[in-house]
Amino acid sequence: MGKIYQYRYYIAVIVFLLCVIFEISGSSIGAWQDFIPIDGIEDGVIFGKSRTIRTDEWAVLTPMTFSQFFDGFHYFSDIIRADKTDVFMVYGLPVLNIMQIFRPFQIGFLFLGMAKGLSFFWCGRWIALFMVTFEFLMLLTKKNKLLSFVGATMITLAPIVQWWFAINGIVEIFVFGELAILLLHQYMNTENLKKRCLYLLGLVICAGGYIMVMYPAWQIPMAYVFLAIAIWVIVENRKNCKINGKDIISIMIAVLVFCGCMGYIFSQSMDTIKTVMNTAYPGARAETGGGVLNRYLSYVMNPFLSFKENGLATNTCESAVMFGLFPMGILLAGHTLLKEKKKDILLIGLMIAYVFLSIYCFVGFPEILAKLTLLSKSQAKRTILAIGFVDILILLRTLSIRKKPVGRKTAVIISVMITFILVDLCKRWNKDYITFKMCIAMGIICLYLFYFALRYQAKYAKQLLTYGVLFVMIMAGLTVNPVRTGVDIVYESDIIKQVQEINAKENGKWITEGLDFPRTNYILMAGVPVINFTNTYPNKERWQQIDKENEYEDVYNRYAHIGIQIRKEEQDYTDKFEFVSVDAFRVYLLPEELKDMNVKYVFTVNELEEFNTEETTFEKIYEYKEYKIYSII
């Protein structure tokens, strides 16, 4: 173990290089096989299976990322939406721009190609999350290697992290937030100007990277946690930190550089920001919290999400939370602070953040308070991420400073009582999901982990808790995403090849017709401009061409998956724009309207010859099974 710790960075680099060389990733792009006929091509999955539920990864983010290879990695893409689209601010795709430094895990796409770039993105983030979290916890646990390893495993393999791994910057929030704390600590404990300048540069990148996640639902509650820890770092190290004139100048330069970078990005994307903020979804959202206690306390069933999905009150992603051993950390911290009378500033700060966020999450805030604290930008079900994170930090910090274990009898009584309550509540709240056998398994897991957490300072308890946590986290997190190699499942498919060949002969705008999401997004990976690929923000000018009275603006003014259906006459539909869900709508178009939108090709499952008019002719140029491509003449 000592050798592994000593050479941990070398090991991390070697593992990372091997993963990239062999094109290993956790993408679920193999799920396309469930929607598109892809015959005779190896899936590439080595372990696990593609997760169809993760459509925002394999059907949105990954196709958008691949499309950048055909558009020159521009800041504004002409392929997505078949119109000028900001891809740096929204979804954070790889771009050839110095500002890419704030999204370092996308850099691999710029020089490694699709398969190795995808591996760079997935494996780089995975390894960075574990390594940075380990060092971060070494600081919080007073260099307790075993606890730091356990904690890094609990966070890296947390169900909520793994089920959302590629999306909404969940990994970047942890990496940049934790790394900023480490850099702040290092800055305050050195007087070397060169080192301090390097730490300031790192802080600028971390601050910019954190902001550019652009997902306030997680960013804002997590920022409160990092703020509490930053205050502790400053208070603990204030006597070691001496600031002179040169330091003040370097700090001012760092602030100016940061403001300059953010100013450039926001000036480039100001129109995008205004558009997103004024959408019906998600821009108009204002939350007050409350009502998700049942979802959080159901963490005890999270180890089974990879193996059983049917029967959940919601989907697996929304059911995933941190496996934080609640309420062990809170109980032990309270006992340590009150009975052992330890005045631990970090524990106190974490407890304050925990209570504050828990009230918002489980009870709710008045609207004015929600807006003042900015938590109105975060749904309660997203704030759970920060609460679970604090649960783990409180537990690890408490175990690192406690001197005595809880007595055997007391530990048994507490473990049994809390296990019974949690399992019973979980069963009541998820009665269609949890079976009797699962109840028994959850009871054994909770009883084991709770008991050895309470007895952590006793003989062998450390090792037994470690083994138990590793087993549960492997079960709950390591089994979520597939381990796959390459991207042949996409680029060896006959349809993608034909779309590329057709568009190479005569470039033009495409639509997908008669298809619903995710099939509407498939052909973008061929590098062709697709009007109704998922619009990450609305193209109101386009839709207002056919909605001249703005009658349906509330329908299309949103982030949306867009279905298109061709109709011959206006009486063939009731509403021009049909609201499908909060993030989807369907539009009915006449043949002449396709001409007005400069549509050249249609990818469909329908026979379109019946829609021919004197001015518009649909000519079938390709057919594979039920899928067809028409050229509009």
C-alpha positions, 0 to 999 in steps of 0.5 A: 500500500505504501508503494502504491501511495508513493507512486500514485501519480505515475500509476494514474498517468500510466493507466490514463495513457493505456486507456486512451491508447486502447480507446476505453470509454464509458459511453452508452453509444451502443444504445443506438442499436435499440433504435436504429438498424445497425447490423454486423458491427461489434458493439465494443462493450467489454464490460457492462451494458449501454444505458439507454436511459442516459440519452442526454449522453449518447443521443445528445452530448456525444453526437454534438461532440462528434459533429465538431469534427466536421465543423472545424471545432468552431465556437459557433457550429453551423451543423447543430440546428443547421444554423449558427449555434453557440457550442461553447457556452451551452453543453461545452463542446470542444473548440479551437479557442484558448478559452478551452483551458477552462474545459480541459477534459475536452481538449483530447478531441482536438488532437486525438480523433473521435475514439481516443478523444472520447477516451480522453474525456471519460477516463481523464475525468474519472482518474482526475476525480479520484486523484483530486478527491483523494488529495482533497480528503487528505487535507480534511482528514489530517492525511489519513490515507485509508479514510481518504481512499475510502472517501475518494471511492465513495465520491467517485463511485457515488451512484449520482456521480456515475449515473450523471457522469458525462452530463451537466459537469458533475465531475468538473464541479467536484474536480475544480471545487476540490482543487481550488481548496487545495490550491488555496491551502498551498498558497497560504502555506508558502511564501515563494512568489513563483509558486504562489503565481502558479497557484493563482493561475490554477485558481483562475482555471478552477474558478473559470472551469467551475463557472463554465459548467453552466449548471446552477442547479448543482453549482450553487448548492455545491458552492456553499459547501466549498465556501464553508471549507474555504473559510476553514482553510483561511482561518486555520492557516491565517497565521502562516499567510503573509502578503506583501506588495508583490503578492498583492500585484500578482493577485490583482493580475490574476483577478484581471486575467480571470475577469478578462477571460470571463468577459471575452466568453460572455461577450461572445455568448451574450446573445446565447445567454439572453436567449436561454434566460428568456426561454420557457424552459429552463430559463423561466424556472424559479424554485423554492425547494422542499419535498424530497426527503423520501428520495434522499433517504432511499439511498439504501436502495441505490446499490441495486439500481444497476441491476433492476430498473422496473418499478421505480417511482422515477427513473434510475438517474433521478433515484441516484444519490450519494451513498453517504451512510446518513445519519452516521456522520451527523450522529458521530459529529454531534457526539464529538462536538458535544460530548468530546467537546472538540471545537473543530471549525471544519465540522462546525462549518460543514454542519452549518452548510448541511443544516442550511441546505437540508432546510431548503431541500427537505422543507423549502424556503420562502421565495424571497429567501430562495432568490437571495441565496440563489438557490431558486436556480436549484431544484431540491432534487439537485440540491441532494448532491451537495447534501450527500457530499457533506454527509460523506465529508462530515463522516470522514472528518469525524472518524479522523479526529475521534479517539474512542469507538462507540461501545459495542452494545450501543453500536448494535442498538443504534445500528439496528434501530436506524437500519430498521427505520431506513429500510422500512421507509425505503420500502414504503416509498418504493413499494413497487421496486423493492422486493423482500429479498432486497429488504434483507440485503439492504438490512445486512448492508446498512447494519454492517456499515453502520456498526463498523462506522460507529466502532471505527476506532476499535480493533479491525473495525477500520479494515472491515468498514473499508472492505464493506464500503468498497464492496457496496460502491463497486456494486452501486457505482462501478456497474453503472456505465459500460466499459467500451472501446472505439466508436465503430458502432456509429461510424461503420453503420450503413446509414451514417456512411450513406448520409455522409456520401449523399451530403458530400455530393451536394451539401444541404440542410436536413430534417428527420421526419416522422421520428421521435427523440432520440432517433431525430438526433442520429444523422448529426453524427454523419456531420450533416446540418440537421434542423431538428437535432435537439435545440439546446436553445430555441431558434425563434427566427426560424419558427416565427417564419411559420408562426407569424402571429407568435401564437405558439412561441411558448411551445418552441421557446425552450430547450427541446427535442423536436419532432417534424411531421410533413402534412399536405394540408393545414386541416391535417393537424390541429395545432401547428406546434404541438407541446409534447413535454417540458423538453419536447415539441412536434411541428407539422410542416407543409411541403412549401414550408420545407422549401422556405426553410431551405431543406434539401434532404429528409431522413424518414420512415415514411413514404413521402411521394404522396406529398409531392406538389407542382412546386415540390417533389420528394425523390427517394435516393436511399432506403435501408429497411424502414429508413429512407432518405429523400431529396427535395427537388 
